[in-house]
Amino acid sequence: MLLRLACLAATNTFALLRLLPISGRDKDIEILAVRHQLLALQRQVGKPTFTDTE
């Protein structure tokens, strides 16, 4: 558990360091790209269908 926490902290630290030199415009472009990827995945998966268990 402690090793996983240390790995997660290191990963987040590197992600933060990677984002520091990026300009605001580049961050906005990256956010738009990620939002587009999420929308595309949601269209592929579709909405779940609920069935009556009774």
C-alpha positions as CSV (number, residue, x, y, z in Angstrom):
1,M,0.0,0.0,0.0
2,L,2.8,2.4,0.9
3,L,4.6,1.5,-2.4
4,R,1.5,2.3,-4.4
5,L,1.1,5.6,-2.6
6,A,4.7,6.5,-3.3
7,C,4.3,5.6,-7.0
8,L,1.1,7.6,-7.3
9,A,2.8,10.6,-5.7
10,A,5.8,10.4,-8.0
11,T,3.5,10.1,-11.1
12,N,1.5,13.1,-10.0
13,T,4.7,15.1,-9.3
14,F,6.1,14.3,-12.8
15,A,2.7,15.3,-14.4
16,L,2.8,18.6,-12.5
17,L,6.4,19.3,-13.6
18,R,5.4,18.5,-17.2
19,L,2.6,21.1,-17.1
20,L,4.6,23.9,-15.5
21,P,6.4,25.1,-18.7
22,I,3.3,24.8,-20.8
23,S,1.5,28.1,-21.7
24,G,-2.2,28.6,-21.0
25,R,-3.1,28.3,-24.7
26,D,-1.4,24.9,-24.9
27,K,-3.2,23.7,-21.7
28,D,-6.5,24.8,-23.2
29,I,-5.8,22.9,-26.4
30,E,-4.9,19.7,-24.4
31,I,-8.2,20.0,-22.4
32,L,-10.2,20.3,-25.6
33,A,-8.4,17.2,-27.0
34,V,-9.2,15.2,-23.9
35,R,-12.8,16.3,-23.9
36,H,-13.1,15.3,-27.5
37,Q,-11.6,11.9,-26.7
38,L,-14.2,11.4,-23.9
39,L,-17.1,12.3,-26.2
40,A,-15.9,9.9,-28.8
41,L,-15.6,7.1,-26.3
42,Q,-19.0,7.9,-24.9
43,R,-20.5,7.6,-28.4
44,Q,-18.8,4.2,-28.9
45,V,-19.9,2.7,-25.6
46,G,-23.4,4.2,-25.6
47,K,-25.8,4.4,-22.7
48,P,-26.3,1.4,-20.5
49,T,-29.7,-0.3,-20.7
50,F,-31.5,-1.2,-17.5
51,T,-33.5,-4.4,-17.3
52,D,-36.2,-5.2,-14.8
53,T,-35.1,-7.9,-12.4
54,E,-38.6,-8.9,-11.4
